[in-house]
Amino acid sequence: MEYFNADIELMSRSELDIFVDERVRNTIRYSAENSPFYKRWFKKNKIDPFNIKEHEDLRELPIISGKTIRENQPPQRNEFLFKSVECSEVFTIHETSGTSGIPKTFFSTWDDWKRYAEKYARIFVSQGLGEGDRMAVCASYGMNVGANTMTVAAKRIGFTIIPEGKCTFPVRVMTTYKPTAIVGSVFKLIHLAQRLEDSGIDPKESGVEKLIVGGEGFAPESRAYLDKIWGLDVCNTYGSTEGAMCGECKIREGLHVPEDLVHMDLYNEKMKDFVSEGNEGKIVLTTLIPNGEKAGTVLINYETDDQTEVLSKEKCRCGRTHMRIKNPKRVSENVYLEETSFNRIDIESGVFHPQNMKYLTGEYEAFLYYDPVNNQTTMQVGLECRDIHSCDIKLIKDNFLSSFFKNNKILEDYFTEGIFDIIFRTVKTGDLGLYKLKGRPKRIVDRR
């Protein structure tokens, strides 16, 4: 199977735009009729829903955020104002992780599940999965929607799911069930490779043919390292409970956006305006509802916490025509320093410099401090060494700095001028502070 839904995935740009506009009109109509929040929202903002006829019209509408959702659900309200169906029509209830406050609640109908599964099915087929594959899913089967709907997608394609939920499963799972594909985050898959090696199994000879990463952004250098240790071309996915499931095909030239199911615009907060193709901005999405289907939660112009840029709306070499975006970054992970900023991903580009990985495990943590006397911000980077006694600190430092500054001349100037400094601390395996914390580690801690 080369395409899961060729009629949609191969549409010409003109046909796709017309198709999307039909979905936009239906979505606006559905929300005006079924969503308590949007009924009030249209009235409050003096918007006539029937005047919204095409996707460009969405740019004239107000933007909502996660804060908007939290303000319209318990405990702020007595009811869930974004819920757009009767309780009897709700198939599942999901929450975001709640890392930035009270979790946002989303209601899903079976139609929602089918649309989620459609997105994942397209992604998986584009990455080469098909009948006979066995995929170990290292993603939570809890309140997040991803792993559950991946499983439905697998059923539709015809391959087997090994629903581990975490990548800490026993090595015997690899030798007993012989997964041909694994889904997980970059660090989970690095740790799994190390456990295989410790058990005498070369990851390249493990029988795994496809690795799919998701769950968090990553640096190109960390993906290249993953490619190397597994001997595969690792494919990327980007997804959220809100509905933005995108994925790379085997060509790996950007993540395909399923434009018929989710409309994506990019917004520049500083400019207070939407950006054009080729410029970076925050992802603003609208969930698109086909005629005759239902949605438990509708989102129109929802501003996510992720930023990206549109790489191309031209046909990909795989034949698919839907637009492609860069690997998104989480805005909440940005660190701001005067006129510029950097991100966890920028730090990882320094850590995972190819020459560094001879000495480092890839695990790290960073702390930021401010000296008001000298007006200097210092970042202390803790790096975990494979062998603390043979770590080439100078080489690691030089490589880190060259990768870290390569896309940020302003930050490099601050470093040269003494406004910003970086110091390095190398530790033996297992001695980083993050190992003492429960849950997902916070890689950057700002103590300024």
C-alpha positions as CSV (number, residue, x, y, z in Angstrom):
1,M,0.0,0.0,0.0
2,E,1.6,3.3,-1.2
3,Y,-1.1,5.6,0.0
4,F,-3.9,5.1,2.6
5,N,-6.3,7.5,1.1
6,A,-5.0,8.4,-2.4
7,D,-8.1,10.4,-3.4
8,I,-7.4,12.9,-0.6
9,E,-3.6,12.7,-0.3
10,L,-2.9,13.3,-4.0
11,M,-5.5,16.1,-4.6
12,S,-4.2,19.0,-6.7
13,R,-3.7,22.2,-4.7
14,S,-6.7,23.9,-6.3
15,E,-9.0,20.9,-5.6
16,L,-7.7,20.7,-2.0
17,D,-8.3,24.4,-1.3
18,I,-11.9,24.1,-2.5
19,F,-12.3,20.9,-0.4
20,V,-10.9,22.7,2.7
21,D,-13.2,25.7,2.2
22,E,-16.2,23.3,2.2
23,R,-15.0,21.8,5.5
24,V,-14.4,25.2,7.0
25,R,-18.0,26.3,6.3
26,N,-19.3,23.0,7.7
27,T,-17.1,23.4,10.8
28,I,-18.3,26.9,11.5
29,R,-21.9,25.9,11.0
30,Y,-21.5,22.9,13.3
31,S,-19.9,25.0,16.0
32,A,-22.5,27.7,15.8
33,E,-25.3,25.1,16.2
34,N,-23.7,22.7,18.8
35,S,-21.0,24.4,20.8
36,P,-22.2,26.4,23.9
37,F,-18.9,28.3,23.8
38,Y,-19.0,29.2,20.1
39,K,-22.6,30.2,20.3
40,R,-21.6,32.9,22.8
41,W,-18.3,33.6,21.1
42,F,-19.9,34.5,17.7
43,K,-22.4,36.7,19.5
44,K,-19.8,38.4,21.7
45,N,-17.5,39.2,18.8
46,K,-20.4,40.2,16.5
47,I,-19.5,37.5,14.0
48,D,-22.1,36.2,11.5
49,P,-21.0,32.5,11.0
50,F,-22.6,32.5,7.6
51,N,-20.1,35.2,6.4
52,I,-17.2,32.7,6.9
53,K,-16.9,31.0,3.6
54,E,-13.3,30.1,3.1
55,H,-10.1,29.3,5.0
56,E,-8.7,32.8,4.5
57,D,-11.7,34.2,6.5
58,L,-10.5,32.4,9.6
59,R,-7.6,34.9,9.8
60,E,-10.2,37.6,10.5
61,L,-11.5,35.8,13.6
62,P,-10.2,36.1,17.2
63,I,-7.7,33.6,18.5
64,I,-8.3,31.3,21.5
65,S,-5.8,29.5,23.6
66,G,-5.5,26.8,26.2
67,K,-6.3,29.5,28.8
68,T,-9.7,30.0,27.0
69,I,-10.5,26.3,27.3
70,R,-9.6,26.2,31.0
71,E,-11.7,29.3,31.7
72,N,-14.7,27.5,30.2
73,Q,-14.6,24.2,32.1
74,P,-14.6,23.1,35.7
75,P,-13.5,24.4,38.2
76,Q,-13.9,27.8,36.5
77,R,-17.4,26.9,35.2
78,N,-20.0,24.5,36.3
79,E,-20.1,22.9,32.8
80,F,-17.8,22.2,29.9
81,L,-18.7,24.9,27.4
82,F,-16.5,23.4,24.6
83,K,-18.4,20.1,24.7
84,S,-20.4,20.0,21.5
85,V,-22.5,16.8,21.8
86,E,-24.8,15.2,24.3
87,C,-23.1,13.1,27.0
88,S,-24.7,10.0,25.4
89,E,-22.7,10.7,22.2
90,V,-19.3,11.0,23.9
91,F,-17.1,8.0,23.3
92,T,-14.1,9.0,25.4
93,I,-12.9,11.8,27.5
94,H,-9.3,12.9,27.3
95,E,-7.0,15.4,29.0
96,T,-3.8,17.1,28.1
97,S,-0.8,16.4,30.4
98,G,-1.5,19.5,32.5
99,T,2.2,20.4,32.7
100,S,1.4,24.1,32.5
101,G,-1.6,24.1,34.9
102,I,-5.0,22.5,35.1
103,P,-5.4,19.9,32.3
104,K,-7.6,20.8,29.4
105,T,-10.5,18.4,28.8
106,F,-11.5,17.2,25.4
107,F,-14.5,15.1,24.5
108,S,-14.3,12.6,21.6
109,T,-17.1,11.0,19.6
110,W,-16.5,7.8,17.6
111,D,-16.3,10.1,14.5
112,D,-13.4,12.0,16.2
113,W,-11.7,8.6,16.8
114,K,-12.1,7.7,13.1
115,R,-10.6,11.0,12.1
116,Y,-7.7,10.6,14.5
117,A,-7.1,7.1,13.1
118,E,-7.3,8.4,9.5
119,K,-4.5,10.9,10.2
120,Y,-2.3,8.2,11.8
121,A,-3.1,5.7,9.1
122,R,-1.9,8.1,6.4
123,I,1.3,8.8,8.4
124,F,2.1,5.2,9.0
125,V,1.5,4.1,5.4
126,S,3.7,7.0,4.2
127,Q,6.5,5.7,6.5
128,G,6.3,2.3,5.0
129,L,4.1,0.4,7.5
130,G,1.7,-2.2,6.2
131,E,0.2,-5.7,6.7
132,G,2.4,-8.0,8.6
133,D,4.2,-5.3,10.6
134,R,4.3,-5.5,14.4
135,M,4.6,-2.1,16.1
136,A,5.6,-1.6,19.8
137,V,3.9,1.6,21.0
138,C,6.0,3.4,23.7
139,A,3.3,6.1,24.3
140,S,0.8,6.3,27.1
141,Y,-2.6,4.6,26.8
142,G,-4.0,6.8,29.5
143,M,-5.8,10.1,29.2
144,N,-3.9,11.1,26.0
145,V,-5.5,10.2,22.8
146,G,-2.5,9.3,20.7
147,A,-1.7,5.7,21.5
148,N,-5.3,4.7,21.5
149,T,-6.0,6.0,18.0
150,M,-2.7,4.7,16.7
151,T,-4.1,1.3,17.6
152,V,-7.3,1.9,15.6
153,A,-5.1,3.1,12.6
154,A,-3.2,-0.2,12.8
155,K,-6.4,-2.1,12.6
156,R,-7.4,-0.2,9.5
157,I,-4.1,-0.8,7.8
158,G,-3.7,-4.4,9.0
159,F,-0.7,-4.6,11.2
160,T,-0.2,-5.7,14.8
161,I,0.1,-3.5,17.9
162,I,2.2,-4.4,20.9
163,P,0.7,-1.9,23.4
164,E,3.6,-1.5,25.8
165,G,2.8,2.1,26.7
166,K,6.4,2.7,27.9
167,C,9.9,2.0,26.5
168,T,11.1,0.4,29.7
169,F,9.6,-3.0,28.7
170,P,11.7,-6.1,29.2
171,V,14.2,-6.9,26.4
172,R,12.5,-10.3,26.0
173,V,9.7,-8.4,24.3
174,M,12.1,-7.7,21.5
175,T,13.2,-11.3,21.2
176,T,9.8,-12.9,21.8
177,Y,7.4,-10.7,19.8
178,K,10.0,-9.3,17.3
179,P,8.5,-5.8,16.6
180,T,9.3,-4.5,13.2
181,A,8.5,-0.9,14.2
182,I,8.7,1.1,17.4
183,V,7.0,4.4,18.3
184,G,8.6,6.5,21.0
185,S,10.5,9.7,21.9
186,V,14.1,10.2,20.9
187,F,15.5,9.7,24.4
188,K,13.3,6.6,25.0
189,L,14.6,5.0,21.8
190,I,18.2,5.9,22.7
191,H,17.7,4.3,26.1
192,L,16.2,1.2,24.5
193,A,19.2,0.8,22.2
194,Q,21.5,1.0,25.2
195,R,19.5,-1.7,27.0
196,L,19.7,-3.9,24.0
197,E,23.4,-3.5,23.7
198,D,23.8,-4.2,27.4
199,S,21.9,-7.5,26.8
200,G,24.3,-8.4,23.9
201,I,21.8,-7.4,21.1
202,D,22.9,-5.0,18.4
203,P,20.0,-2.6,17.7
204,K,20.9,-2.8,14.0
205,E,20.3,-6.6,14.1
206,S,17.2,-6.5,16.3
207,G,14.7,-6.9,13.4
208,V,13.4,-3.4,13.8
209,E,12.9,-1.9,10.4
210,K,11.1,1.4,11.2
211,L,11.5,3.9,14.1
212,I,8.9,6.6,14.5
213,V,9.6,9.4,16.9
214,G,7.1,11.7,18.5
215,G,6.0,13.3,21.8
216,E,8.6,16.0,21.8
217,G,10.7,18.1,19.5
218,F,14.4,17.2,18.8
219,A,17.5,18.5,17.2
220,P,18.6,17.2,13.8
221,E,21.8,16.0,15.5
222,S,19.9,13.9,18.0
223,R,17.9,12.3,15.2
224,A,21.1,11.6,13.2
225,Y,22.5,9.9,16.3
226,L,19.4,7.7,16.5
227,D,19.7,6.9,12.8
228,K,23.2,5.8,13.4
229,I,22.8,3.5,16.4
230,W,19.7,1.8,15.0
231,G,20.9,1.8,11.3
232,L,17.6,3.2,10.1
233,D,16.1,6.4,8.7
234,V,14.0,7.5,11.7
235,C,10.7,9.3,10.7
236,N,9.2,12.1,12.7
237,T,5.6,12.7,13.8
238,Y,3.9,15.6,15.6
239,G,0.6,15.3,17.3
240,S,-1.6,16.7,20.1
241,T,-4.8,15.9,21.8
242,E,-6.2,19.0,20.1
243,G,-5.9,17.2,16.8
244,A,-2.8,18.3,14.9
245,M,-1.5,14.9,13.7
246,C,1.3,15.4,11.1
247,G,4.0,13.1,10.0
248,E,7.0,12.7,7.7
249,C,6.9,10.3,4.8
250,K,10.0,8.2,3.9
251,I,11.4,11.2,2.0
252,R,11.9,13.1,5.3
253,E,11.5,16.6,3.8
254,G,9.0,18.0,6.3
255,L,5.9,16.8,8.1
256,H,2.8,16.5,6.0
257,V,-0.3,18.3,7.4
258,P,-3.6,16.6,6.8
259,E,-5.2,19.8,5.4
260,D,-8.6,18.2,4.9
261,L,-8.9,17.4,8.6
262,V,-7.0,20.2,10.4
263,H,-6.4,23.8,9.1
264,M,-3.2,25.3,10.2
265,D,-2.1,28.9,10.2
266,L,1.0,30.4,11.7
267,Y,0.8,33.5,13.9
268,N,3.6,35.9,15.1
269,E,2.8,37.2,18.6
270,K,5.1,40.2,18.4
271,M,3.6,41.3,15.0
272,K,0.1,40.4,16.1
273,D,-0.4,39.0,12.7
274,F,-0.3,35.8,10.7
275,V,3.0,35.1,8.8
276,S,3.6,34.1,5.2
277,E,5.1,30.9,4.0
278,G,8.8,30.5,4.9
279,N,8.4,32.5,8.2
280,E,8.3,31.0,11.7
281,G,5.2,31.4,13.8
282,K,3.0,29.9,16.4
283,I,0.7,27.1,15.2
284,V,-3.0,28.2,15.1
285,L,-5.3,25.3,14.2
286,T,-8.9,24.7,13.4
287,T,-10.3,21.2,13.5
288,L,-12.2,20.5,10.3
289,I,-15.4,18.5,10.5
290,P,-16.8,16.6,7.4
291,N,-20.4,17.1,6.6
292,G,-22.6,14.6,8.5
293,E,-20.0,13.8,11.2
294,K,-19.9,14.9,14.8
295,A,-17.2,16.3,17.0
296,G,-17.1,16.3,20.8
297,T,-14.9,19.4,21.0
298,V,-14.5,21.9,18.2
299,L,-11.6,24.3,18.0
300,I,-11.5,27.4,15.8
301,N,-8.2,29.4,15.6
302,Y,-6.7,27.6,18.6
303,E,-3.2,28.9,19.4
304,T,-1.0,26.0,20.4
305,D,2.3,26.3,22.4
306,D,4.3,25.2,19.3
307,Q,6.1,27.1,16.6
308,T,7.1,26.0,13.1
309,E,7.3,27.2,9.6
310,V,5.7,26.1,6.3
311,L,8.4,24.4,4.2
312,S,6.4,23.9,1.1
313,K,2.9,23.6,-0.4
314,E,4.3,22.0,-3.5
315,K,4.0,18.3,-4.3
316,C,6.4,16.2,-2.3
317,R,8.6,13.7,-4.0
318,C,6.4,11.0,-2.5
319,G,3.5,12.3,-4.5
320,R,1.5,13.8,-1.6
321,T,0.3,17.3,-2.1
322,H,-0.6,18.4,1.4
323,M,1.7,21.1,2.8
324,R,4.8,20.3,4.8
325,I,6.1,22.0,7.9
326,K,9.3,22.0,10.0
327,N,9.6,20.0,13.1
328,P,7.7,22.2,15.7
329,K,9.4,23.6,18.8
330,R,7.6,24.1,22.1
331,V,7.4,27.8,22.9
332,S,7.3,27.3,26.6
333,E,10.8,25.8,26.3
334,N,12.2,29.0,24.9
335,V,14.8,30.9,27.0
336,Y,14.8,34.6,26.4
337,L,17.9,36.8,26.7
338,E,17.6,40.4,25.8
339,E,16.8,40.6,22.0
340,T,17.1,36.9,21.3
341,S,16.1,33.4,22.6
342,F,17.1,29.8,22.4
343,N,15.4,26.5,23.0
344,R,16.0,23.1,24.5
345,I,16.4,21.9,20.9
346,D,19.3,24.3,20.4
347,I,21.1,22.9,23.4
348,E,20.6,19.3,22.2
349,S,22.2,20.3,18.8
350,G,25.3,21.0,20.8
351,V,25.1,17.9,23.0
352,F,24.5,15.6,20.1
353,H,27.3,16.9,17.9
354,P,28.5,13.8,16.1
355,Q,32.0,13.9,17.5
356,N,30.7,14.3,21.0
357,M,28.8,11.1,21.0
358,K,32.0,9.1,21.3
359,Y,32.2,10.4,24.9
360,L,28.6,11.4,25.9
361,T,25.5,9.3,26.5
362,G,23.2,12.2,25.3
363,E,21.8,12.9,28.7
364,Y,22.1,16.5,29.9
365,E,20.6,19.2,32.1
366,A,21.0,23.0,32.0
367,F,20.6,25.7,34.6
368,L,20.5,29.4,34.0
369,Y,21.8,32.0,36.5
370,Y,22.0,35.8,36.5
371,D,24.8,38.0,38.0
372,P,23.3,41.5,38.5
373,V,26.7,43.0,39.4
374,N,28.3,42.0,36.0
375,N,24.9,42.0,34.1
376,Q,25.8,38.4,32.9
377,T,23.6,35.4,32.4
378,T,25.4,32.1,32.8
379,M,24.2,28.7,31.6
380,Q,25.7,25.7,33.3
381,V,25.4,22.6,31.2
382,G,25.7,19.2,32.9
383,L,26.8,16.4,30.5
384,E,26.8,12.7,31.2
385,C,29.9,10.9,30.1
386,R,30.3,7.3,29.1
387,D,33.7,7.2,30.9
388,I,34.4,10.3,33.0
389,H,38.1,9.6,32.9
390,S,38.4,9.6,29.1
391,C,36.0,12.5,28.3
392,D,37.7,15.0,26.0
393,I,36.2,18.1,27.6
394,K,37.9,20.7,25.3
395,L,36.6,18.8,22.2
396,I,33.1,18.5,23.6
397,K,33.0,22.2,24.6
398,D,34.2,23.4,21.2
399,N,31.8,21.2,19.3
400,F,28.9,22.2,21.6
401,L,29.6,25.9,21.0
402,S,29.9,25.6,17.2
403,S,26.5,23.8,17.0
404,F,24.7,25.8,19.6
405,F,25.6,29.2,18.0
406,K,25.3,28.2,14.3
407,N,21.8,29.6,13.9
408,N,22.0,32.5,16.4
409,K,24.5,35.2,15.7
410,I,23.1,37.5,18.3
411,L,23.5,35.0,21.0
412,E,27.1,34.3,19.9
413,D,27.8,38.1,20.0
414,Y,26.5,38.1,23.6
415,F,28.8,35.3,24.4
416,T,31.8,37.1,22.9
417,E,30.9,40.3,24.7
418,G,30.5,38.6,28.1
419,I,26.8,39.2,28.4
420,F,26.2,35.5,28.2
421,D,28.5,32.7,29.4
422,I,28.4,28.9,29.2
423,I,30.2,26.6,31.7
424,F,30.3,22.9,31.4
425,R,30.1,20.2,34.1
426,T,30.8,16.6,33.2
427,V,29.5,13.7,35.4
428,K,29.6,10.0,35.4
429,T,26.6,7.9,34.2
430,G,23.7,8.3,36.6
431,D,24.9,11.4,38.4
432,L,22.8,14.1,36.8
433,G,20.3,15.7,39.1
434,L,17.3,14.9,36.8
435,Y,17.6,11.3,37.7
436,K,16.4,12.2,41.2
437,L,13.1,13.7,39.9
438,K,9.9,11.8,39.1
439,G,8.1,12.1,35.8
440,R,9.4,13.7,32.6
441,P,12.7,15.5,33.4
442,K,12.9,19.3,33.0
443,R,16.0,19.7,30.9
444,I,16.3,23.5,31.3
445,V,15.9,25.2,34.7
446,D,15.8,29.0,34.8
447,R,17.1,30.2,38.1
448,R,17.5,33.8,37.2
